[in-house]
């Protein structure tokens, strides 16, 4: 794959290599993609946690009714 990133990004890549964080352009791009992937995963986890938090608030306020495991088992004859 051959990608032309343009001047501002090439300068960043060059600085990263000069500082010794990567040995070449390919390493810089690979590392950047891994960081980006981790950020996406962290954002997804934060969104799930926020959803859980909102659901728990509704349960605690009584807006959502819950049932015990025993009630569910009884209902479905388990």
GIBEL-V358381 format. One record per residue. RES is the residue in one small letter. PSI is psi as a letter, one per 40 degrees, with the letter a starting at -180 (999 if undefined). OMEGA is omega in radians with two decimals (NA if undefined). D_CENTER is the distance of its C-alpha to the mean C-alpha in Angstrom with 1 decimal. Layout:
RES&PSI&OMEGA&D_CENTER / RES&PSI&OMEGA&D_CENTER
This chain:
x&h&3.13&26.3 / x&h&-3.06&27.7 / x&h&3.06&25.8 / x&h&-3.06&27.4 / x&d&-3.12&25.0 / x&i&-3.00&27.7 / x&d&-3.04&29.3 / x&d&-3.13&26.7 / x&d&3.09&24.1 / x&d&3.09&26.8 / x&d&3.11&27.9 / x&d&-3.14&24.5 / x&d&3.14&24.4 / x&d&3.13&28.0 / x&d&3.13&27.3 / x&d&3.12&24.5 / x&d&-3.14&27.0 / x&d&3.13&29.8 / x&e&3.07&28.0 / x&e&3.13&27.6 / x&e&3.12&23.8 / x&i&-3.09&24.3 / x&d&-3.12&27.5 / x&i&-3.08&27.2 / x&d&-3.13&25.4 / x&d&3.12&23.7 / x&d&3.13&22.2 / x&d&-3.11&20.9 / x&d&3.12&19.2 / x&d&-3.14&17.8 / x&d&3.14&16.4 / x&d&3.13&15.0 / x&d&3.10&13.2 / x&d&3.10&11.8 / x&d&3.14&10.5 / x&d&3.12&9.1 / x&d&3.11&7.4 / x&d&3.12&6.0 / x&d&3.11&5.1 / x&d&3.13&3.5 / x&d&3.12&1.9 / x&d&3.11&2.7 / x&d&3.11&3.5 / x&d&3.12&3.9 / x&d&3.12&5.3 / x&d&3.12&7.1 / x&d&3.10&8.4 / x&d&3.13&9.6 / x&d&3.10&11.2 / x&d&3.10&12.7 / x&d&3.10&14.2 / x&d&3.13&15.6 / x&d&3.13&17.0 / x&d&3.10&18.7 / x&d&3.14&20.1 / x&d&3.09&21.4 / x&d&3.12&23.1 / x&d&3.09&24.8 / x&d&-3.12&26.0 / x&d&-3.13&27.4 / x&e&3.13&29.1 / x&e&3.13&30.7 / x&d&3.12&29.2 / x&h&3.12&27.8 / x&i&3.12&30.2 / x&i&3.10&29.3 / x&i&3.10&31.4 / x&i&3.10&31.9 / x&d&3.12&31.5 / x&d&3.11&35.3 / x&d&3.14&35.7 / x&d&3.12&33.4 / x&d&-3.13&35.3 / x&d&-3.12&38.6 / x&d&-3.07&37.6 / x&e&3.12&36.8 / x&f&3.14&39.5 / x&999&NA&37.3
